[in-house]
Amino acid sequence: MKLKVRQVLYQPFKPGTVCYLVGDIGGTNANFGIFANNQYPLILLASFHIHSREITDFSLIVADLIKRIQTEHRITITRACFGAAGVVDVHHERAKPTNLDFLIDLMELRTKTGIQTMVLINDFQAVGFGIDYLPAESLVVVIPGLPRANANKAAIGAGTGFGKCIMAHSSYRHGRLVLASEGGHGDFAVQNEFDLAFVDFIRRQLNDATAAISWEDILSGAGIMHLYRFLGETKQYPPTTYTKKIEADGGPDIIFASWQYDKRCRDAYELFSTYYARAAKNFALDALALGGLYIAGGIAANNLDLFRLPGFGKEFLNCLKPQSLLEEIPVIVVTDYNVSLYGGAHFLLLFTGGLPQKNLNRRKQ
């Protein structure tokens, strides 16, 4: 099967190097990274990117990619870890990504590749494991707070869907227990008549008058399209060149890129920011994330202004009783989209017993 693969090289490959493969399988993009065995701190040598919706047989695609990488770069891949945007089975062997049509089955993949050491985790677990590997410049503090040492952290992120994880403080497993979550499918928190009208609009879009509208229906590429179209139905906006582009191309990226130039895009962008703050606030309280609330995902990495708007900070602190608690919680945006690849590499080394004690302080300087 011929692959359409975009390749990014970060370090030169040394022929004969023994490496491992890490994958981050999201609803829009499947990203793969190559790391060298026994190299600390973790260094990403190269990444490879495929549109997820072009994949019909995951095992066949990955087997073809591994063969291509090994042949072109004259390296050997001996183990692998994959992060999937969906529920992973208890054995870390199978997952059906929520917004995709294929199954990830490691038993089948072992047969097709000959690589026996493989493990599968949730994609936002990978984010949780990867944050501490990022340099400081990839972590942008938008609300400083007063972070507590030895406290829980949490991560959320909008993209094709909406992911969450809790990084619970623990004296076991290198001080952090990363817990997967499907909280992105939890019910959207309606607060006023505008929210209720917006929920009814989405239900009409879905042709289901009783559908439970989730955070993923709001905070995702599809979510900002819902906002944009809802605003067009409820307010009068003069048509612009952006209007035609958005309706022709299905336009989440155009809305995000045009918010400073088009009134309807700006209104949708500001509402998206406010809803993002509400979701962040709720999850920070759920997780008691006094060590920090991290915002990851493709939308955050490319739209830092979302979290610098006044409405974001105002809504994050908009809580009657525990406002003083929320004031302590830092909010940090993760701008390095490779965070999941570092996290998958870290988990693979934990899984195989290859993470040295000296690597506990692992953030790159």
C-alpha contacts under 8 A as a table, 3 or more apart, distances in Angstrom:
res1	aa1	res2	aa2	distance
1	M	60	L	7.68
1	M	61	I	7.15
1	M	64	D	7.19
3	L	50	I	7.80
3	L	61	I	7.45
3	L	65	L	7.72
4	K	50	I	6.39
5	V	48	F	6.26
5	V	49	H	5.50
5	V	50	I	5.28
6	R	48	F	5.57
6	R	49	H	5.02
6	R	50	I	6.77
7	Q	46	A	7.22
7	Q	47	S	5.83
7	Q	48	F	4.55
7	Q	49	H	6.49
8	V	46	A	5.55
8	V	47	S	5.19
8	V	48	F	6.41
9	L	12	P	7.15
9	L	45	L	6.30
9	L	46	A	4.35
9	L	47	S	6.58
10	Y	44	L	6.76
10	Y	45	L	5.13
10	Y	46	A	5.35
11	Q	44	L	7.48
11	Q	45	L	4.74
11	Q	46	A	6.79
12	P	45	L	7.03
13	F	17	T	7.50
13	F	45	L	7.17
13	F	73	H	6.55
13	F	75	I	7.76
14	K	17	T	5.76
14	K	74	R	7.92
14	K	75	I	7.53
15	P	73	H	6.64
15	P	74	R	4.97
15	P	75	I	5.59
16	G	74	R	6.00
16	G	75	I	4.91
16	G	76	T	6.73
17	T	36	A	6.87
17	T	37	N	7.99
17	T	74	R	7.81
17	T	75	I	5.06
17	T	76	T	6.32
18	V	36	A	6.14
18	V	37	N	5.86
18	V	75	I	6.07
18	V	76	T	4.86
18	V	77	I	5.99
18	V	78	T	6.96
19	C	34	I	6.58
19	C	35	F	5.55
19	C	36	A	4.24
19	C	37	N	5.07
19	C	75	I	6.98
19	C	76	T	5.90
19	C	77	I	4.78
19	C	78	T	6.39
19	C	79	R	7.65
20	Y	34	I	5.86
20	Y	35	F	5.50
20	Y	36	A	6.35
20	Y	37	N	6.61
20	Y	77	I	5.04
20	Y	78	T	5.78
20	Y	79	R	5.03
20	Y	80	A	5.54
21	L	32	F	6.86
21	L	33	G	5.78
21	L	34	I	4.91
21	L	35	F	6.61
21	L	77	I	6.71
21	L	79	R	6.48
21	L	80	A	4.63
21	L	81	C	6.53
22	V	32	F	5.49
22	V	33	G	5.11
22	V	34	I	6.47
22	V	35	F	7.87
22	V	80	A	5.59
22	V	81	C	4.85
22	V	82	F	5.63
22	V	83	G	7.95
22	V	341	L	5.85
22	V	344	G	5.92
22	V	345	A	6.15
23	G	30	A	7.03
23	G	31	N	5.64
23	G	32	F	4.23
23	G	33	G	6.35
23	G	80	A	7.90
23	G	81	C	6.30
23	G	82	F	4.41
23	G	83	G	5.96
23	G	341	L	6.50
23	G	344	G	7.36
24	D	30	A	5.74
24	D	31	N	5.08
24	D	32	F	6.24
24	D	82	F	5.88
24	D	83	G	4.73
24	D	84	A	6.29
24	D	123	D	6.36
24	D	340	S	6.30
24	D	341	L	6.47
24	D	344	G	7.93
25	I	29	N	6.57
25	I	30	A	4.39
25	I	31	N	6.37
25	I	52	S	7.24
25	I	82	F	7.21
25	I	83	G	5.94
25	I	84	A	4.94
25	I	85	A	6.27
25	I	97	P	7.88
25	I	123	D	7.20
26	G	29	N	5.30
26	G	30	A	5.67
26	G	31	N	7.96
26	G	52	S	6.93
26	G	84	A	6.57
26	G	85	A	5.43
26	G	97	P	7.74
26	G	123	D	7.60
26	G	160	T	7.47
27	G	30	A	7.82
27	G	52	S	6.27
27	G	53	R	7.60
27	G	85	A	6.99
27	G	97	P	7.50
27	G	98	T	7.75
27	G	99	N	5.53
27	G	100	L	6.21
27	G	159	G	7.91
27	G	160	T	5.34
27	G	161	G	7.05
28	T	51	H	6.03
28	T	52	S	5.27
28	T	53	R	6.71
28	T	160	T	6.17
29	N	49	H	6.80
29	N	50	I	5.86
29	N	51	H	4.65
29	N	52	S	4.80
29	N	53	R	7.89
30	A	49	H	5.82
30	A	50	I	5.17
30	A	51	H	6.04
30	A	52	S	5.22
31	N	47	S	6.91
31	N	48	F	5.79
31	N	49	H	4.62
31	N	50	I	6.51
31	N	341	L	8.00
32	F	47	S	5.41
32	F	48	F	5.01
32	F	49	H	6.34
32	F	341	L	7.17
33	G	44	L	6.61
33	G	45	L	7.34
33	G	46	A	5.70
33	G	47	S	4.29
33	G	48	F	6.35
33	G	341	L	6.12
34	I	44	L	6.09
34	I	45	L	5.58
34	I	46	A	5.44
34	I	47	S	6.42
35	F	39	Q	7.88
35	F	42	L	7.18
35	F	43	I	6.22
35	F	44	L	5.21
35	F	45	L	5.67
35	F	46	A	7.67
35	F	345	A	7.56
36	A	39	Q	5.80
36	A	43	I	7.48
36	A	44	L	7.95
36	A	45	L	7.39
38	N	354	G	7.75
39	Q	42	L	5.94
39	Q	43	I	7.02
40	Y	43	I	7.18
40	Y	359	N	7.18
41	P	359	N	6.91
41	P	362	R	6.43
41	P	364	K	7.17
42	L	133	Y	7.72
42	L	342	Y	7.27
42	L	345	A	7.80
44	L	47	S	7.58
44	L	342	Y	7.60
50	I	54	E	7.65
51	H	54	E	5.61
51	H	55	I	7.38
52	S	55	I	5.48
52	S	100	L	7.66
53	R	56	T	7.55
53	R	100	L	6.95
55	I	58	F	6.16
55	I	61	I	6.99
55	I	102	F	7.44
56	T	101	D	7.20
56	T	102	F	5.83
57	D	60	L	5.47
57	D	61	I	6.28
57	D	102	F	6.42
57	D	103	L	7.74
58	F	61	I	5.18
58	F	62	V	6.14
58	F	102	F	6.67
58	F	103	L	6.89
58	F	104	I	6.18
59	S	62	V	5.29
59	S	63	A	5.97
59	S	104	I	7.18
59	S	105	D	7.34
59	S	106	L	7.95
59	S	108	E	6.61
59	S	109	L	4.90
59	S	112	K	6.99
60	L	63	A	5.15
60	L	64	D	6.11
60	L	109	L	7.73
60	L	112	K	7.23
61	I	64	D	5.19
61	I	65	L	6.15
62	V	65	L	4.90
62	V	66	I	6.05
62	V	109	L	7.81
63	A	66	I	5.23
63	A	67	K	6.23
63	A	109	L	7.17
63	A	112	K	6.14
63	A	113	T	5.31
64	D	67	K	5.19
64	D	68	R	6.15
65	L	68	R	5.07
65	L	69	I	6.13
66	I	69	I	5.18
66	I	70	Q	6.08
66	I	77	I	7.45
66	I	113	T	7.73
67	K	70	Q	5.28
67	K	71	T	6.08
68	R	71	T	5.23
68	R	72	E	5.98
69	I	72	E	5.34
69	I	73	H	5.81
69	I	74	R	7.65
69	I	75	I	7.56
70	Q	73	H	5.56
70	Q	74	R	5.19
70	Q	75	I	4.94
70	Q	76	T	5.77
70	Q	77	I	7.05
71	T	74	R	5.27
71	T	75	I	7.32
77	I	80	A	7.95
77	I	115	I	7.80
78	T	115	I	5.88
78	T	116	Q	7.81
78	T	117	T	7.18
79	R	115	I	6.09
79	R	116	Q	6.91
79	R	117	T	4.82
79	R	118	M	5.66
80	A	115	I	7.94
80	A	117	T	6.52
80	A	118	M	4.74
80	A	119	V	6.63
80	A	348	L	7.21
81	C	118	M	5.57
81	C	119	V	4.88
81	C	120	L	5.71
81	C	121	I	7.61
81	C	344	G	5.91
81	C	345	A	6.95
81	C	347	F	7.79
81	C	348	L	5.86
82	F	119	V	6.54
82	F	120	L	4.89
82	F	121	I	6.26
82	F	123	D	7.98
82	F	344	G	6.69
83	G	120	L	5.90
83	G	121	I	4.81
83	G	122	N	5.03
83	G	123	D	4.20
83	G	124	F	7.73
83	G	125	Q	7.76
83	G	126	A	6.28
83	G	340	S	7.59
83	G	344	G	6.66
84	A	87	V	7.69
84	A	88	V	7.47
84	A	95	A	6.92
84	A	96	K	7.96
84	A	97	P	6.03
84	A	120	L	7.31
84	A	121	I	6.32
84	A	122	N	4.98
84	A	123	D	4.75
85	A	97	P	5.15
85	A	98	T	6.35
85	A	99	N	7.96
85	A	122	N	6.03
85	A	123	D	5.11
85	A	124	F	7.52
85	A	163	G	7.80
86	G	95	A	6.61
86	G	96	K	6.31
86	G	97	P	4.58
86	G	98	T	5.06
86	G	122	N	6.30
86	G	123	D	7.49
86	G	182	E	7.72
87	V	95	A	5.98
87	V	96	K	7.02
87	V	97	P	7.29
87	V	98	T	7.80
87	V	122	N	6.59
87	V	182	E	7.61
88	V	92	H	5.95
88	V	93	E	7.30
88	V	94	R	5.95
88	V	95	A	4.72
88	V	96	K	7.67
88	V	120	L	7.10
88	V	121	I	6.22
88	V	122	N	6.17
89	D	92	H	5.41
89	D	93	E	6.33
89	D	94	R	5.63
89	D	95	A	6.34
90	V	93	E	7.73
91	H	94	R	7.77
92	H	119	V	5.85
92	H	120	L	4.77
92	H	121	I	6.15
93	E	104	I	7.98
93	E	105	D	6.13
93	E	106	L	5.33
93	E	107	M	7.18
93	E	119	V	6.44
93	E	120	L	5.74
94	R	103	L	7.34
94	R	104	I	5.47
94	R	105	D	4.68
94	R	106	L	6.37
94	R	120	L	7.15
95	A	103	L	6.08
95	A	104	I	5.25
95	A	105	D	6.89
96	K	100	L	7.52
96	K	101	D	7.69
96	K	102	F	6.54
96	K	103	L	4.74
96	K	104	I	6.21
97	P	100	L	5.39
97	P	101	D	7.45
97	P	102	F	7.25
97	P	103	L	7.03
97	P	104	I	7.84
99	N	160	T	7.79
99	N	161	G	7.59
105	D	108	E	5.55
105	D	109	L	6.34
106	L	109	L	4.74
106	L	110	R	5.98
106	L	118	M	6.92
106	L	119	V	7.47
106	L	120	L	7.72
107	M	110	R	5.24
107	M	111	T	6.49
108	E	111	T	5.18
108	E	112	K	6.42
109	L	112	K	5.13
109	L	113	T	6.03
110	R	113	T	5.29
110	R	114	G	5.25
110	R	115	I	5.27
110	R	116	Q	5.47
110	R	118	M	7.80
111	T	114	G	5.62
111	T	115	I	7.79
115	I	118	M	7.36
119	V	348	L	7.02
119	V	351	F	7.84
121	I	125	Q	6.68
121	I	126	A	7.08
121	I	344	G	7.90
122	N	125	Q	5.20
122	N	126	A	6.60
122	N	180	A	6.21
123	D	126	A	5.13
123	D	127	V	6.63
123	D	163	G	8.00
123	D	340	S	6.89
124	F	127	V	4.73
124	F	128	G	6.24
124	F	155	A	7.66
124	F	156	I	7.87
124	F	163	G	6.06
124	F	164	K	5.97
124	F	165	C	5.71
124	F	180	A	6.54
124	F	181	S	7.89
124	F	340	S	7.47
125	Q	128	G	5.03
125	Q	129	F	6.28
125	Q	165	C	6.06
125	Q	178	V	5.92
125	Q	179	L	6.34
125	Q	180	A	5.37
125	Q	343	G	7.65
126	A	129	F	5.12
126	A	130	G	6.01
126	A	339	V	7.65
126	A	340	S	4.81
126	A	341	L	7.18
126	A	342	Y	7.60
126	A	343	G	4.35
126	A	344	G	5.08
126	A	347	F	7.45
127	V	130	G	5.05
127	V	131	I	6.22
127	V	155	A	7.58
127	V	296	A	7.62
127	V	339	V	5.74
127	V	340	S	4.60
127	V	343	G	5.70
128	G	131	I	5.83
128	G	154	A	7.65
128	G	155	A	6.75
128	G	165	C	6.71
128	G	166	I	7.41
128	G	167	M	6.20
128	G	178	V	6.08
128	G	340	S	7.98
128	G	343	G	6.75
129	F	132	D	7.11
129	F	178	V	6.82
129	F	340	S	7.76
129	F	342	Y	7.52
129	F	343	G	4.26
129	F	344	G	7.18
129	F	346	H	6.53
129	F	347	F	6.87
130	G	133	Y	5.53
130	G	134	L	7.19
130	G	339	V	5.09
130	G	340	S	5.80
130	G	341	L	7.20
130	G	342	Y	4.84
130	G	343	G	3.41
130	G	344	G	7.18
130	G	346	H	7.04
131	I	134	L	5.69
131	I	334	V	7.95
131	I	339	V	6.16
131	I	342	Y	8.00
131	I	343	G	7.19
132	D	362	R	6.47
132	D	363	R	5.21
133	Y	339	V	7.75
133	Y	342	Y	6.69
133	Y	343	G	7.88
133	Y	362	R	5.76
133	Y	363	R	4.35
133	Y	364	K	5.98
134	L	138	S	6.21
134	L	139	L	7.45
134	L	336	D	7.62
134	L	339	V	7.05
134	L	363	R	5.86
134	L	364	K	6.19
135	P	138	S	5.62
135	P	139	L	7.25
135	P	363	R	6.25
135	P	364	K	5.19
135	P	365	Q	6.11
136	A	139	L	5.37
136	A	140	V	7.82
136	A	365	Q	7.77
137	E	140	V	6.82
138	S	334	V	5.89
138	S	335	T	5.12
138	S	336	D	5.61
139	L	332	I	6.06
139	L	333	V	5.70
139	L	334	V	4.93
139	L	335	T	6.36
140	V	332	I	5.37
140	V	333	V	5.04
140	V	334	V	6.54
140	V	335	T	7.32
141	V	144	P	5.95
141	V	330	P	7.21
141	V	331	V	6.01
141	V	332	I	4.34
141	V	333	V	6.34
142	V	307	F	6.51
142	V	308	R	6.50
142	V	330	P	7.73
142	V	331	V	5.74
142	V	332	I	5.80
142	V	333	V	7.05
143	I	313	G	7.28
143	I	329	I	7.84
143	I	330	P	5.28
143	I	331	V	4.92
143	I	332	I	7.04
144	P	329	I	7.52
144	P	330	P	4.77
144	P	331	V	6.61
145	G	327	E	5.66
145	G	328	E	4.32
145	G	329	I	4.83
145	G	330	P	4.24
145	G	331	V	7.48
146	L	327	E	7.57
146	L	328	E	4.49
146	L	329	I	6.17
146	L	330	P	6.51
147	P	290	L	5.80
147	P	291	G	4.86
147	P	292	G	6.26
147	P	328	E	6.33
147	P	329	I	6.04
147	P	330	P	6.12
148	R	151	A	5.79
148	R	290	L	5.72
148	R	291	G	5.15
149	A	291	G	6.44
150	N	169	H	5.96
150	N	291	G	7.26
151	A	168	A	7.35
151	A	169	H	5.54
151	A	289	A	6.87
151	A	290	L	5.67
151	A	291	G	4.93
152	N	166	I	7.35
152	N	167	M	5.78
152	N	168	A	4.59
152	N	169	H	5.01
152	N	287	A	6.89
152	N	288	L	6.37
152	N	289	A	4.77
152	N	290	L	5.96
152	N	291	G	5.42
152	N	292	G	7.54
153	K	166	I	6.14
153	K	167	M	4.90
153	K	168	A	6.34
153	K	169	H	7.65
153	K	287	A	7.23
153	K	288	L	7.59
153	K	289	A	4.37
153	K	290	L	6.46
153	K	291	G	4.90
153	K	292	G	5.01
153	K	293	L	5.90
153	K	294	Y	7.70
154	A	164	K	7.49
154	A	165	C	5.80
154	A	166	I	4.39
154	A	167	M	5.45
154	A	168	A	7.95
154	A	283	F	7.60
154	A	284	A	6.73
154	A	287	A	6.54
154	A	289	A	5.70
154	A	292	G	6.61
154	A	293	L	4.96
154	A	294	Y	6.11
155	A	164	K	5.56
155	A	165	C	5.35
155	A	166	I	6.45
155	A	167	M	7.79
155	A	293	L	5.68
155	A	294	Y	4.47
155	A	295	I	5.68
155	A	296	A	6.88
156	I	162	F	7.24
156	I	163	G	5.45
156	I	164	K	4.33
156	I	165	C	6.64
156	I	280	A	7.17
156	I	293	L	7.75
156	I	294	Y	6.39
156	I	295	I	5.10
156	I	296	A	6.08
156	I	297	G	7.83
157	G	162	F	5.59
157	G	163	G	5.19
157	G	164	K	6.60
157	G	295	I	5.40
157	G	296	A	4.60
157	G	297	G	4.63
157	G	298	G	7.82
157	G	299	I	7.77
157	G	300	A	7.16
158	A	161	G	5.88
158	A	162	F	4.44
158	A	163	G	6.51
158	A	216	E	7.71
158	A	219	L	5.60
158	A	220	S	5.08
158	A	221	G	7.80
158	A	296	A	7.39
158	A	297	G	5.54
158	A	298	G	7.02
158	A	299	I	6.02
158	A	300	A	7.19
159	G	162	F	6.18
159	G	219	L	7.64
159	G	220	S	4.96
159	G	221	G	6.01
159	G	297	G	5.79
159	G	298	G	5.55
159	G	299	I	5.63
160	T	220	S	5.38
160	T	221	G	5.63
160	T	222	A	7.26
161	G	184	G	7.55
161	G	216	E	5.43
161	G	217	D	8.00
161	G	219	L	7.40
161	G	220	S	5.36
161	G	221	G	7.69
162	F	184	G	4.94
162	F	185	H	7.73
162	F	215	W	7.07
162	F	216	E	4.97
162	F	219	L	6.33
162	F	220	S	6.27
163	G	181	S	7.41
163	G	182	E	7.03
163	G	183	G	7.27
163	G	184	G	5.50
164	K	180	A	7.07
164	K	181	S	5.54
164	K	182	E	6.83
164	K	183	G	6.30
164	K	184	G	6.49
165	C	178	V	6.89
165	C	179	L	5.61
165	C	180	A	5.00
165	C	181	S	5.32
166	I	178	V	5.77
166	I	179	L	5.16
166	I	180	A	6.91
166	I	181	S	7.63
166	I	287	A	6.35
167	M	176	R	6.08
167	M	177	L	5.64
167	M	178	V	4.41
167	M	179	L	6.31
168	A	176	R	5.75
168	A	177	L	5.06
168	A	178	V	6.15
168	A	179	L	7.38
169	H	175	G	6.01
169	H	176	R	4.97
169	H	177	L	6.36
170	S	173	R	7.37
170	S	174	H	7.81
170	S	175	G	4.75
170	S	176	R	5.17
170	S	177	L	6.13
171	S	174	H	6.91
171	S	175	G	4.76
171	S	176	R	7.33
172	Y	175	G	5.49
172	Y	176	R	7.05
172	Y	177	L	7.60
173	R	176	R	6.24
173	R	177	L	6.83
174	H	360	L	6.51
181	S	184	G	7.76
182	E	185	H	5.98
182	E	186	G	7.57
183	G	186	G	5.04
184	G	214	S	6.94
184	G	215	W	5.45
184	G	216	E	5.46
185	H	214	S	5.05
185	H	215	W	5.99
185	H	216	E	5.94
186	G	214	S	5.27
186	G	215	W	6.19
187	D	212	A	6.35
187	D	213	I	5.79
187	D	214	S	4.31
187	D	215	W	6.13
188	F	213	I	5.92
188	F	214	S	4.75
188	F	215	W	4.80
188	F	218	I	7.70
190	V	195	D	5.39
190	V	196	L	6.19
191	Q	195	D	6.32
191	Q	196	L	7.77
192	N	195	D	5.40
192	N	196	L	6.43
193	E	196	L	4.99
193	E	197	A	6.11
194	F	197	A	5.15
194	F	198	F	6.12
195	D	198	F	4.97
195	D	199	V	6.16
196	L	199	V	5.06
196	L	200	D	6.28
197	A	200	D	5.08
197	A	201	F	6.21
198	F	201	F	4.98
198	F	202	I	6.38
198	F	227	L	7.72
198	F	230	F	6.75
199	V	202	I	5.21
199	V	203	R	6.28
199	V	213	I	6.58
200	D	203	R	5.04
200	D	204	R	6.31
200	D	209	A	7.41
201	F	204	R	5.12
201	F	205	Q	6.33
201	F	230	F	6.70
202	I	205	Q	4.87
202	I	206	L	6.20
202	I	213	I	7.63
202	I	226	H	6.73
203	R	206	L	4.97
203	R	207	N	5.93
203	R	208	D	5.24
203	R	209	A	5.39
203	R	210	T	7.18
203	R	211	A	6.17
203	R	213	I	7.55
204	R	207	N	4.83
204	R	208	D	6.32
204	R	209	A	6.56
205	Q	208	D	7.91
208	D	211	A	5.46
213	I	217	D	6.28
214	S	217	D	5.29
214	S	218	I	7.04
215	W	218	I	5.22
215	W	219	L	5.86
215	W	279	A	7.55
216	E	219	L	5.14
216	E	220	S	5.88
216	E	223	G	7.13
217	D	220	S	6.63
217	D	222	A	6.76
217	D	223	G	5.12
218	I	222	A	7.43
218	I	223	G	4.02
218	I	224	I	6.73
218	I	226	H	7.41
218	I	227	L	7.80
218	I	272	F	7.68
218	I	275	Y	7.67
219	L	222	A	7.80
219	L	223	G	5.18
219	L	224	I	6.99
219	L	272	F	7.03
219	L	275	Y	7.47
219	L	276	Y	6.69
220	S	223	G	4.72
220	S	224	I	6.50
221	G	224	I	5.62
221	G	225	M	6.61
221	G	252	P	5.40
221	G	253	D	7.90
222	A	225	M	5.10
222	A	226	H	6.28
222	A	252	P	7.16
223	G	226	H	4.99
223	G	227	L	6.36
224	I	227	L	4.92
224	I	228	Y	6.09
224	I	252	P	6.38
224	I	255	I	7.84
224	I	268	A	6.62
224	I	269	Y	7.46
224	I	272	F	6.57
225	M	228	Y	5.03
225	M	229	R	6.14
225	M	250	G	7.78
225	M	251	G	7.15
225	M	252	P	5.97
226	H	229	R	5.32
226	H	230	F	5.95
227	L	230	F	5.08
227	L	231	L	6.12
227	L	268	A	5.57
227	L	271	L	7.77
227	L	272	F	7.70
228	Y	231	L	5.33
228	Y	232	G	6.38
228	Y	264	R	6.83
228	Y	265	C	6.72
228	Y	268	A	5.38
229	R	232	G	4.98
229	R	233	E	6.34
230	F	233	E	5.10
230	F	234	T	6.32
231	L	234	T	5.17
231	L	235	K	5.70
231	L	264	R	7.16
231	L	267	D	7.99
231	L	268	A	7.37
232	G	235	K	5.62
232	G	236	Q	6.67
232	G	237	Y	6.81
232	G	264	R	7.52
233	E	236	Q	7.86
237	Y	263	K	7.53
237	Y	264	R	6.60
239	P	242	Y	7.96
239	P	243	T	5.94
239	P	244	K	7.97
240	T	243	T	5.25
240	T	244	K	7.17
240	T	262	D	7.51
241	T	244	K	5.72
241	T	245	K	6.65
242	Y	245	K	5.06
242	Y	246	I	6.03
242	Y	254	I	7.51
242	Y	258	S	7.52
242	Y	262	D	7.24
243	T	246	I	5.33
243	T	247	E	6.28
244	K	247	E	5.35
244	K	248	A	5.96
245	K	248	A	5.13
245	K	249	D	5.89
245	K	251	G	7.02
245	K	254	I	7.60
246	I	249	D	5.35
246	I	250	G	5.45
246	I	251	G	4.14
246	I	252	P	7.50
246	I	254	I	6.29
246	I	255	I	7.20
247	E	250	G	5.45
247	E	251	G	6.57
248	A	251	G	7.55
251	G	254	I	5.02
251	G	255	I	6.21
252	P	255	I	5.18
252	P	256	F	6.35
253	D	256	F	5.21
253	D	257	A	6.10
254	I	257	A	5.04
254	I	258	S	5.85
255	I	258	S	5.19
255	I	259	W	6.06
255	I	265	C	5.27
255	I	266	R	7.99
255	I	268	A	7.94
255	I	269	Y	7.46
256	F	259	W	5.83
256	F	265	C	7.38
256	F	269	Y	6.77
256	F	303	N	7.23
257	A	260	Q	7.86
258	S	261	Y	5.37
258	S	262	D	6.08
258	S	265	C	6.28
258	S	266	R	7.51
259	W	262	D	5.70
259	W	263	K	7.15
259	W	264	R	7.80
259	W	265	C	4.68
259	W	266	R	4.11
259	W	267	D	7.78
259	W	269	Y	6.29
260	Q	263	K	7.72
260	Q	265	C	7.79
260	Q	266	R	6.16
261	Y	265	C	7.85
261	Y	266	R	7.61
262	D	265	C	5.30
262	D	266	R	6.10
263	K	266	R	5.01
263	K	267	D	6.19
264	R	267	D	5.16
264	R	268	A	6.24
265	C	268	A	5.15
265	C	269	Y	6.00
266	R	269	Y	4.94
266	R	270	E	6.10
267	D	270	E	5.22
267	D	271	L	6.22
268	A	271	L	5.20
268	A	272	F	6.05
269	Y	272	F	5.05
269	Y	273	S	6.23
269	Y	306	L	7.29
270	E	273	S	5.02
270	E	274	T	6.32
270	E	306	L	7.33
270	E	309	L	7.49
270	E	311	G	7.29
271	L	274	T	5.04
271	L	275	Y	6.17
272	F	275	Y	5.19
272	F	276	Y	6.02
272	F	306	L	7.91
273	S	276	Y	5.02
273	S	277	A	6.28
273	S	306	L	5.27
273	S	307	F	6.56
273	S	309	L	7.43
273	S	311	G	7.05
273	S	312	F	5.68
274	T	277	A	5.11
274	T	278	R	6.35
274	T	311	G	5.67
274	T	312	F	5.10
274	T	315	E	6.10
275	Y	278	R	4.97
275	Y	279	A	6.27
276	Y	279	A	5.20
276	Y	280	A	6.11
276	Y	312	F	7.47
277	A	280	A	4.95
277	A	281	K	6.01
277	A	312	F	5.21
277	A	313	G	7.10
277	A	315	E	5.69
277	A	316	F	4.91
278	R	281	K	5.12
278	R	282	N	6.22
278	R	315	E	6.02
278	R	316	F	5.84
279	A	282	N	5.20
279	A	283	F	6.21
280	A	283	F	5.30
280	A	284	A	5.95
280	A	293	L	7.37
280	A	316	F	6.95
281	K	284	A	5.12
281	K	285	L	6.30
281	K	315	E	7.99
281	K	316	F	5.16
281	K	317	L	7.37
281	K	326	L	7.55
282	N	285	L	5.31
282	N	286	D	6.18
283	F	286	D	4.78
283	F	287	A	6.00
284	A	287	A	5.32
284	A	288	L	5.58
284	A	289	A	5.05
284	A	290	L	7.83
284	A	293	L	6.22
284	A	326	L	7.93
284	A	329	I	7.74
285	L	288	L	4.81
285	L	289	A	6.77
285	L	326	L	7.79
286	D	289	A	7.90
289	A	292	G	5.43
289	A	293	L	6.08
289	A	329	I	6.73
290	L	293	L	7.86
290	L	328	E	6.75
290	L	329	I	5.10
290	L	330	P	7.55
291	G	329	I	6.76
291	G	330	P	7.23
292	G	329	I	5.48
292	G	330	P	4.72
292	G	331	V	5.91
292	G	332	I	7.13
293	L	329	I	6.90
293	L	330	P	6.12
293	L	331	V	4.86
293	L	332	I	6.26
294	Y	331	V	5.89
294	Y	332	I	4.81
294	Y	333	V	5.75
294	Y	334	V	6.71
295	I	300	A	6.66
295	I	331	V	7.42
295	I	332	I	6.15
295	I	333	V	4.70
295	I	334	V	5.88
296	A	299	I	7.93
296	A	300	A	5.82
296	A	301	A	6.75
296	A	333	V	6.21
296	A	334	V	4.96
296	A	335	T	7.17
296	A	337	Y	7.79
297	G	300	A	5.61
297	G	301	A	6.33
297	G	334	V	7.76
297	G	337	Y	6.85
298	G	301	A	5.19
298	G	302	N	6.32
298	G	337	Y	6.60
299	I	302	N	5.44
299	I	303	N	5.93
300	A	303	N	5.14
300	A	304	L	5.96
300	A	306	L	7.67
300	A	333	V	6.77
300	A	334	V	7.22
300	A	335	T	6.99
301	A	304	L	6.50
301	A	333	V	7.39
301	A	334	V	6.28
301	A	335	T	4.20
301	A	336	D	6.59
301	A	337	Y	6.61
302	N	335	T	7.38
303	N	306	L	5.79
304	L	307	F	5.89
304	L	308	R	7.00
304	L	333	V	7.45
305	D	308	R	4.98
305	D	309	L	6.41
306	L	309	L	5.91
306	L	312	F	7.49
307	F	312	F	5.77
307	F	313	G	7.60
308	R	312	F	6.87
308	R	313	G	7.70
309	L	312	F	5.64
309	L	313	G	7.41
310	P	313	G	5.75
310	P	314	K	6.29
311	G	314	K	5.06
311	G	315	E	5.97
312	F	315	E	5.39
312	F	316	F	6.14
313	G	316	F	5.10
313	G	317	L	6.46
314	K	317	L	5.53
314	K	318	N	6.19
315	E	318	N	4.82
316	F	319	C	7.86
316	F	326	L	7.60
317	L	323	Q	5.72
317	L	326	L	6.06
317	L	327	E	6.80
318	N	323	Q	6.93
319	C	322	P	6.22
319	C	323	Q	5.37
320	L	323	Q	6.22
321	K	324	S	7.95
322	P	325	L	5.13
322	P	326	L	6.41
323	Q	326	L	5.04
323	Q	327	E	6.24
324	S	327	E	5.08
324	S	328	E	6.89
325	L	328	E	5.44
325	L	329	I	7.07
326	L	329	I	5.28
327	E	330	P	7.85
334	V	337	Y	7.62
334	V	339	V	7.97
336	D	339	V	5.88
337	Y	340	S	7.26
338	N	341	L	5.25
338	N	342	Y	6.61
339	V	342	Y	5.30
339	V	343	G	6.23
340	S	343	G	4.90
340	S	344	G	6.00
341	L	344	G	5.11
341	L	345	A	6.18
342	Y	345	A	5.09
342	Y	346	H	6.19
343	G	346	H	5.01
343	G	347	F	6.17
344	G	347	F	5.08
344	G	348	L	6.09
345	A	348	L	5.14
345	A	349	L	6.35
346	H	349	L	5.27
346	H	350	L	6.34
346	H	355	L	7.54
347	F	350	L	4.97
347	F	351	F	5.99
348	L	351	F	4.91
348	L	352	T	6.12
349	L	352	T	5.15
349	L	353	G	5.70
349	L	354	G	4.57
349	L	355	L	5.10
350	L	353	G	5.10
350	L	354	G	6.21
350	L	355	L	5.77
351	F	354	G	7.76
355	L	359	N	6.85
356	P	359	N	5.48
356	P	360	L	7.63
357	Q	360	L	5.77
358	K	361	N	7.11
359	N	362	R	5.26
